Amino acid sequence: MYPTQELHLVVDNYRTHKHPVVRAWLADNPRIHLHFTPIGGSWMNQVETWFSILQHRAIARGVFRSVPALVAAIGRFLTGWNNNSRPFAWIKPADVILAKANRLRIPESVH
């Protein structure tokens, strides 16, 4: 979709993103730049918020007698979520979020 533009991706700090195979691929694709969320900064990743909601509303305190039962419960949650979905919104101003992020160790980007 953007074959000639630089792409900057914000990713978590999992080691898979820093694997030698990934680093080699990035070296061959210099227009792709990875930026890592700070260690201990999972609160910055909105998908972590969503997984917490999924866990509390669909899984916690549930009794699932089989994997298909668990999958069905998650599916019901997803259907309800998607029928009423709306974007997540930060509730703090950007300067407060960035100040907290800057207190954490932020690794260099990889490209």
Backbone as a printed PyTorch tensor [residue, N CA C, xyz], in Angstrom:
tensor([[[  0.8170,  -1.1890,   0.0000],
         [  0.0000,   0.0000,   0.0000],
         [  0.8670,   1.2610,   0.0000]],

        [[  2.0020,   1.2140,   0.7000],
         [  2.9290,   2.3310,   0.7570],
         [  4.3230,   1.8510,   0.3710]],

        [[  4.5120,   1.4280,  -0.8660],
         [  5.7660,   0.7670,  -1.2400],
         [  6.9970,   1.6590,  -1.2570]],

        [[  6.8120,   2.9740,  -1.2620],
         [  7.9770,   3.8530,  -1.3480],
         [  8.1620,   4.7420,  -0.1240]],

        [[  7.2210,   4.7330,   0.7920],
         [  7.3030,   5.6120,   1.9510],
         [  7.9720,   4.9080,   3.1270]],

        [[  8.6000,   5.7060,   3.9920],
         [  9.1220,   5.1550,   5.2370],
         [  7.9510,   4.7750,   6.1290]],

        [[  8.0810,   3.6410,   6.7970],
         [  7.0470,   3.1960,   7.7260],
         [  7.6660,   3.0850,   9.1150]],

        [[  7.0030,   3.6660,  10.0860],
         [  7.4430,   3.6160,  11.4770],
         [  6.4140,   2.8090,  12.2440]],

        [[  6.8510,   1.7100,  12.8340],
         [  5.9720,   0.8140,  13.5670],
         [  6.3250,   0.8410,  15.0450]],

        [[  5.3290,   1.0110,  15.8840],
         [  5.5340,   0.9550,  17.3230],
         [  5.1640,  -0.4540,  17.7610]],

        [[  6.1420,  -1.1470,  18.3560],
         [  5.9320,  -2.5310,  18.7710],
         [  6.3600,  -2.7000,  20.2220]],

        [[  5.9200,  -3.7920,  20.8120],
         [  6.3050,  -4.0620,  22.1920],
         [  7.7470,  -4.5430,  22.2370]],

        [[  8.2220,  -4.7950,  23.4280],
         [  9.6230,  -5.1470,  23.6190],
         [  9.8920,  -6.6420,  23.6170]],

        [[  9.0050,  -7.4270,  23.0270],
         [  9.2600,  -8.8650,  22.9620],
         [ 10.5250,  -9.1400,  22.1780]],

        [[ 11.2480, -10.1350,  22.5870],
         [ 12.5220, -10.4640,  21.9520],
         [ 12.3550, -10.8720,  20.4950]],

        [[ 11.1740, -11.3600,  20.1180],
         [ 10.9850, -11.7800,  18.7270],
         [ 11.2210, -10.6420,  17.7550]],

        [[ 10.9190,  -9.4180,  18.1670],
         [ 11.1320,  -8.2690,  17.2920],
         [ 12.6100,  -7.9210,  17.1400]],

        [[ 13.4270,  -8.4890,  18.0080],
         [ 14.8620,  -8.2040,  17.9860],
         [ 15.6760,  -9.4150,  17.5340]],

        [[ 14.9850, -10.4490,  17.0990],
         [ 15.6400, -11.6880,  16.6570],
         [ 16.5510, -11.3970,  15.4640]],

        [[ 17.6720, -12.1130,  15.3350],
         [ 18.5780, -11.8840,  14.2040],
         [ 17.9080, -11.9700,  12.8320]],

        [[ 16.9340, -12.8500,  12.6770],
         [ 16.2260, -12.9540,  11.3890],
         [ 15.4390, -11.6620,  11.1160]],

        [[ 14.8030, -11.1370,  12.1720],
         [ 14.0430,  -9.8890,  12.0140],
         [ 14.9950,  -8.7330,  11.7320]],

        [[ 16.0950,  -8.6760,  12.4560],
         [ 17.0860,  -7.6110,  12.2280],
         [ 17.6450,  -7.6780,  10.8040]],

        [[ 17.8780,  -8.8850,  10.3090],
         [ 18.3740,  -9.0330,   8.9310],
         [ 17.3300,  -8.5410,   7.9370]],

        [[ 16.0710,  -8.8860,   8.1800],
         [ 15.0060,  -8.4350,   7.2790],
         [ 14.9190,  -6.9110,   7.3020]],

        [[ 15.0060,  -6.3280,   8.4920],
         [ 14.9590,  -4.8690,   8.5980],
         [ 16.1420,  -4.2250,   7.8830]],

        [[ 17.3000,  -4.8510,   7.9490],
         [ 18.4760,  -4.3260,   7.2440],
         [ 18.2450,  -4.3290,   5.7430]],

        [[ 17.5120,  -5.3190,   5.2500],
         [ 17.1890,  -5.3920,   3.8210],
         [ 16.0290,  -4.4830,   3.4330]],

        [[ 15.3340,  -3.9390,   4.4230],
         [ 14.1720,  -3.0700,   4.1860],
         [ 14.3490,  -1.7770,   4.9860]],

        [[ 15.2790,  -0.9240,   4.5640],
         [ 15.6370,   0.2410,   5.3780],
         [ 14.5350,   1.2780,   5.5440]],

        [[ 13.4550,   1.1710,   4.7860],
         [ 12.3640,   2.1400,   4.9540],
         [ 11.4590,   1.7890,   6.1310]],

        [[ 11.6510,   0.5840,   6.6990],
         [ 10.8600,   0.1360,   7.8460],
         [ 11.6440,   0.4160,   9.1170]],

        [[ 11.0220,   1.1020,  10.0580],
         [ 11.6650,   1.4510,  11.3260],
         [ 10.7960,   0.9410,  12.4730]],

        [[ 11.4060,   0.1930,  13.3860],
         [ 10.6950,  -0.2570,  14.5760],
         [ 11.0440,   0.6520,  15.7440]],

        [[ 10.0340,   1.0340,  16.4840],
         [ 10.1940,   1.8030,  17.7140],
         [  9.5470,   0.9720,  18.8130]],

        [[ 10.2570,   0.7720,  19.9070],
         [  9.7920,  -0.1150,  20.9640],
         [  9.1620,   0.6710,  22.1060]],

        [[  8.0450,   0.1470,  22.6120],
         [  7.4800,   0.7400,  23.8170],
         [  8.4620,   0.4970,  24.9560]],

        [[  8.4770,   1.3540,  25.9440],
         [  9.4280,   1.1850,  27.0510],
         [  9.1690,  -0.1170,  27.8100]],

        [[ 10.2330,  -0.7030,  28.3300],
         [ 10.0770,  -1.8540,  29.2160],
         [  9.2550,  -1.3900,  30.4060]],

        [[  8.2560,  -2.1490,  30.7600],
         [  7.3550,  -1.7420,  31.8310],
         [  6.3030,  -0.7660,  31.3540]],

        [[  6.2040,  -0.5790,  30.0470],
         [  5.2490,   0.3860,  29.5000],
         [  4.0670,  -0.2650,  28.8170]],

        [[  3.6950,  -1.4810,  29.2530],
         [  2.5700,  -2.1440,  28.5880],
         [  1.2850,  -1.3330,  28.7330]],

        [[  1.2300,  -0.4760,  29.7440],
         [  0.0640,   0.3910,  29.9180],
         [ -0.1350,   1.3070,  28.7120]],

        [[  0.9230,   1.4980,  27.9140],
         [  0.8170,   2.3670,  26.7410],
         [  0.1610,   1.6550,  25.5640]],

        [[  0.1250,   0.3450,  25.6200],
         [ -0.3690,  -0.4520,  24.5100],
         [ -1.8610,  -0.6950,  24.7140]],

        [[ -2.7050,  -0.0890,  23.8960],
         [ -4.1440,  -0.1950,  24.0880],
         [ -4.6640,  -1.6150,  23.9350]],

        [[ -3.9590,  -2.4590,  23.1870],
         [ -4.4280,  -3.8410,  23.0610],
         [ -4.3480,  -4.5470,  24.4110]],

        [[ -3.3950,  -4.1510,  25.2620],
         [ -3.3310,  -4.7250,  26.6040],
         [ -4.6030,  -4.3830,  27.3820]],

        [[ -5.0940,  -3.1760,  27.2000],
         [ -6.3460,  -2.7710,  27.8380],
         [ -7.4860,  -3.6490,  27.3460]],

        [[ -7.5310,  -3.8690,  26.0320],
         [ -8.6070,  -4.6760,  25.4530],
         [ -8.5520,  -6.1190,  25.9530]],

        [[ -7.3530,  -6.7090,  26.0280],
         [ -7.2370,  -8.0830,  26.5320],
         [ -7.6630,  -8.1600,  27.9920]],

        [[ -7.3950,  -7.1230,  28.7630],
         [ -7.8430,  -7.0970,  30.1460],
         [ -9.3700,  -7.1000,  30.2200]],

        [[ -9.9950,  -6.3150,  29.3520],
         [-11.4610,  -6.2850,  29.3090],
         [-11.9950,  -7.6660,  28.9190]],

        [[-11.4170,  -8.2740,  27.8990],
         [-11.8220,  -9.6160,  27.4820],
         [-11.6970, -10.6010,  28.6460]],

        [[-10.5730, -10.5590,  29.3280],
         [-10.3430, -11.4960,  30.4250],
         [-11.3720, -11.3070,  31.5400]],

        [[-11.6260, -10.0600,  31.9210],
         [-12.5470,  -9.8050,  33.0290],
         [-14.0050, -10.0680,  32.6690]],

        [[-14.3910,  -9.7770,  31.4370],
         [-15.8070,  -9.8990,  31.0660],
         [-16.1870, -11.2560,  30.4800]],

        [[-15.2360, -11.9800,  29.9200],
         [-15.5890, -13.2300,  29.2460],
         [-14.9660, -14.4680,  29.8620]],

        [[-13.8580, -14.3170,  30.5730],
         [-13.1130, -15.4970,  31.0050],
         [-13.0830, -15.6480,  32.5240]],

        [[-12.8150, -14.5600,  33.2330],
         [-12.6620, -14.6420,  34.6940],
         [-13.9110, -15.2480,  35.3300]],

        [[-13.6810, -16.0900,  36.2800],
         [-14.7390, -16.7540,  37.0450],
         [-15.6400, -17.6280,  36.1730]],

        [[-15.2300, -17.8630,  34.9250],
         [-16.0020, -18.7480,  34.0570],
         [-15.6200, -20.1950,  34.2870]],

        [[-16.5250, -21.0820,  33.9540],
         [-16.2620, -22.5120,  34.0160],
         [-16.3800, -23.0360,  32.5980]],

        [[-15.2880, -23.5380,  32.0670],
         [-15.2540, -24.0140,  30.6940],
         [-14.8260, -25.4720,  30.7270]],

        [[-15.7060, -26.3430,  30.3630],
         [-15.4410, -27.7800,  30.4560],
         [-14.6710, -28.3120,  29.2570]],

        [[-14.4120, -27.4240,  28.2860],
         [-13.6420, -27.8380,  27.1060],
         [-13.1030, -26.5960,  26.4220]],

        [[-12.1300, -26.7940,  25.5510],
         [-11.5990, -25.6840,  24.7640],
         [-12.6970, -25.0940,  23.8780]],

        [[-13.5260, -25.9260,  23.2060],
         [-14.6060, -25.3320,  22.4100],
         [-15.5630, -24.4610,  23.2340]],

        [[-15.7940, -24.8220,  24.4970],
         [-16.6530, -23.9950,  25.3490],
         [-15.9980, -22.6340,  25.6150]],

        [[-14.6960, -22.6300,  25.8550],
         [-13.9710, -21.3710,  26.0530],
         [-14.0060, -20.5410,  24.7800]],

        [[-13.7500, -21.1710,  23.6520],
         [-13.7640, -20.4630,  22.3660],
         [-15.1500, -19.8660,  22.1100]],

        [[-16.1970, -20.6120,  22.4400],
         [-17.5640, -20.1100,  22.2470],
         [-17.8330, -18.8950,  23.1310]],

        [[-17.3570, -18.9380,  24.3830],
         [-17.5530, -17.7930,  25.2880],
         [-16.8340, -16.5650,  24.7580]],

        [[-15.6190, -16.7550,  24.2730],
         [-14.8750, -15.6300,  23.6990],
         [-15.5920, -15.1210,  22.4550]],

        [[-16.1060, -16.0300,  21.6370],
         [-16.8430, -15.6270,  20.4330],
         [-18.0750, -14.8020,  20.7700]],

        [[-18.8090, -15.2120,  21.8090],
         [-19.9900, -14.4270,  22.2260],
         [-19.5720, -13.0280,  22.6750]],

        [[-18.4850, -12.9640,  23.4340],
         [-17.9860, -11.6590,  23.8640],
         [-17.6250, -10.7990,  22.6570]],

        [[-16.9040, -11.3830,  21.6970],
         [-16.4850, -10.6280,  20.5080],
         [-17.6750, -10.1020,  19.7270]],

        [[-18.7030, -10.9240,  19.5850],
         [-19.9070, -10.4830,  18.8730],
         [-20.5280,  -9.2830,  19.5690]],

        [[-20.6820,  -9.3770,  20.8790],
         [-21.2420,  -8.2530,  21.6330],
         [-20.3550,  -7.0230,  21.5690]],

        [[-19.0520,  -7.2330,  21.6960],
         [-18.1060,  -6.1110,  21.6380],
         [-18.1850,  -5.4130,  20.2830]],

        [[-18.1640,  -6.1920,  19.2200],
         [-18.1680,  -5.6070,  17.8760],
         [-19.4730,  -4.8990,  17.5570]],

        [[-20.5780,  -5.3570,  18.1330],
         [-21.8650,  -4.6910,  17.9020],
         [-21.9310,  -3.3290,  18.5800]],

        [[-21.1170,  -3.1300,  19.6030],
         [-21.1460,  -1.8700,  20.3650],
         [-19.7680,  -1.2190,  20.4330]],

        [[-18.9010,  -1.5160,  19.4910],
         [-17.5160,  -1.0470,  19.5850],
         [-17.3910,   0.4570,  19.4100]],

        [[-16.3560,   0.9890,  20.0210],
         [-15.9780,   2.3910,  19.8570],
         [-14.4860,   2.4760,  20.1430]],

        [[-13.8310,   3.4850,  19.6150],
         [-12.3770,   3.5730,  19.8100],
         [-12.0140,   3.8340,  21.2740]],

        [[-10.8450,   3.3410,  21.6510],
         [-10.3050,   3.7020,  22.9570],
         [ -9.8290,   5.1470,  22.8790]],

        [[ -9.9170,   5.8490,  23.9800],
         [ -9.4250,   7.2270,  24.0270],
         [ -8.5640,   7.3720,  25.2740]],

        [[ -7.4130,   8.0070,  25.1050],
         [ -6.5770,   8.3040,  26.2600],
         [ -7.3340,   9.2860,  27.1420]],

        [[ -7.2560,   9.0920,  28.4450],
         [ -7.9710,   9.9950,  29.3440],
         [ -7.0530,  11.0430,  29.9610]],

        [[ -5.7650,  10.9410,  29.6660],
         [ -4.8130,  11.9400,  30.1400],
         [ -4.2800,  12.7150,  28.9520]],

        [[ -3.8790,  13.9660,  29.1770],
         [ -3.2960,  14.7440,  28.0830],
         [ -1.9810,  14.1210,  27.6110]],

        [[ -1.6550,  14.3450,  26.3590],
         [ -0.4510,  13.7660,  25.7570],
         [  0.8090,  14.1320,  26.5420]],

        [[  0.9070,  15.3600,  27.0640],
         [  2.1280,  15.7460,  27.7780],
         [  2.3170,  14.9300,  29.0540]],

        [[  1.2380,  14.5370,  29.7120],
         [  1.3330,  13.7030,  30.9120],
         [  1.7920,  12.2940,  30.5330]],

        [[  1.2250,  11.7510,  29.4720],
         [  1.6030,  10.4120,  29.0000],
         [  3.0660,  10.3990,  28.5750]],

        [[  3.4790,  11.3910,  27.8070],
         [  4.8610,  11.4350,  27.3320],
         [  5.8490,  11.6510,  28.4680]],

        [[  5.4830,  12.4430,  29.4530],
         [  6.3700,  12.6500,  30.6000],
         [  6.6100,  11.3410,  31.3340]],

        [[  5.5530,  10.5610,  31.5150],
         [  5.7110,   9.2700,  32.1780],
         [  6.5400,   8.3260,  31.3130]],

        [[  6.2980,   8.3210,  30.0210],
         [  7.0530,   7.4520,  29.1090],
         [  8.5270,   7.8250,  29.1080]],

        [[  8.8320,   9.0920,  29.1690],
         [ 10.2270,   9.5380,  29.1420],
         [ 10.9790,   9.1950,  30.4210]],

        [[ 10.2540,   8.9350,  31.5130],
         [ 10.9020,   8.5040,  32.7520],
         [ 11.3760,   7.0600,  32.6480]],

        [[ 10.7430,   6.3020,  31.7460],
         [ 11.1340,   4.9110,  31.5370],
         [ 12.2810,   4.8520,  30.5510]],

        [[ 13.0460,   3.7860,  30.5780],
         [ 14.1290,   3.5960,  29.6280],
         [ 13.5320,   3.2780,  28.2660]],

        [[ 13.7960,   4.1090,  27.2720],
         [ 13.2620,   3.9070,  25.9410],
         [ 14.3980,   3.4930,  25.0190]],

        [[ 14.3910,   2.2230,  24.5440],
         [ 15.4600,   1.7640,  23.6620],
         [ 15.4490,   2.4990,  22.3230]],

        [[ 16.5930,   2.4790,  21.6770],
         [ 16.7100,   3.0760,  20.3460],
         [ 15.7970,   2.3540,  19.3690]],

        [[ 15.3830,   3.0590,  18.3330],
         [ 14.6150,   2.3940,  17.2780],
         [ 15.5530,   1.4880,  16.4930]],

        [[ 14.9660,   0.5190,  15.8330],
         [ 15.7410,  -0.4300,  15.0240],
         [ 15.3200,  -0.2640,  13.5740]],

        [[ 16.2920,  -0.1810,  12.7020],
         [ 15.9840,  -0.1280,  11.2750],
         [ 17.1330,  -0.6390,  10.4840]]])
